Amino acid sequence: MPISRRVRRYEERKQEKEDRKLARKLELSDFTYEADDANLTFSAMGPQLVDFTRVIGLPGFLREHLSIAKRKSPYPPDKLSLLLVIQNILGYNRIVNDRPCRAML
């Protein structure tokens, strides 16, 4: 028996609400992308990659188990390490401006 439009819409809204609640609980970004272009780069994946590292607990792991001797810098060692991991995954050779990095972290 087909379900009515009203019931289907109710279920869709319920699922959207659960998704938003989970995103808030996991502190995920609110970016959504549609990969409909064959020339899409990994750069668009940056926010999702940062969210993934948070969900698996990589920042906390780096904070607890990593120590880097460095000069004064705007980045603590754990964020610097996370930035290097993200930079390597996205395939960047170097980062010229730190504004996008600060936004991601």
Contacts in CASP RR format, 6 or more apart in sequence:
PFRMAT RR
TARGET T0000
AUTHOR 0000-0000-0000
METHOD contacts of the structure
MODEL  1
MPISRRVRRYEERKQEKEDRKLARKLELSDFTYEADDANLTFSAMGPQLV
DFTRVIGLPGFLREHLSIAKRKSPYPPDKLSLLLVIQNILGYNRIVNDRP
CRAML
22 28 0 8 1.000
23 30 0 8 1.000
26 51 0 8 1.000
26 54 0 8 1.000
26 55 0 8 1.000
27 54 0 8 1.000
28 51 0 8 1.000
28 54 0 8 1.000
28 55 0 8 1.000
29 47 0 8 1.000
29 48 0 8 1.000
29 50 0 8 1.000
29 51 0 8 1.000
31 47 0 8 1.000
31 48 0 8 1.000
33 44 0 8 1.000
33 45 0 8 1.000
33 48 0 8 1.000
35 44 0 8 1.000
42 89 0 8 1.000
42 90 0 8 1.000
42 91 0 8 1.000
43 90 0 8 1.000
45 90 0 8 1.000
46 86 0 8 1.000
46 90 0 8 1.000
46 104 0 8 1.000
47 104 0 8 1.000
49 86 0 8 1.000
49 89 0 8 1.000
49 90 0 8 1.000
50 86 0 8 1.000
50 104 0 8 1.000
50 105 0 8 1.000
53 59 0 8 1.000
53 82 0 8 1.000
53 85 0 8 1.000
53 86 0 8 1.000
58 82 0 8 1.000
58 85 0 8 1.000
59 78 0 8 1.000
59 79 0 8 1.000
59 82 0 8 1.000
60 78 0 8 1.000
62 77 0 8 1.000
62 78 0 8 1.000
62 81 0 8 1.000
62 82 0 8 1.000
63 76 0 8 1.000
63 78 0 8 1.000
66 77 0 8 1.000
66 78 0 8 1.000
66 81 0 8 1.000
67 77 0 8 1.000
68 77 0 8 1.000
68 80 0 8 1.000
68 81 0 8 1.000
70 77 0 8 1.000
70 80 0 8 1.000
73 80 0 8 1.000
74 98 0 8 1.000
74 102 0 8 1.000
75 83 0 8 1.000
75 105 0 8 1.000
79 105 0 8 1.000
82 105 0 8 1.000
83 95 0 8 1.000
83 101 0 8 1.000
83 104 0 8 1.000
83 105 0 8 1.000
86 104 0 8 1.000
87 95 0 8 1.000
95 101 0 8 1.000
END
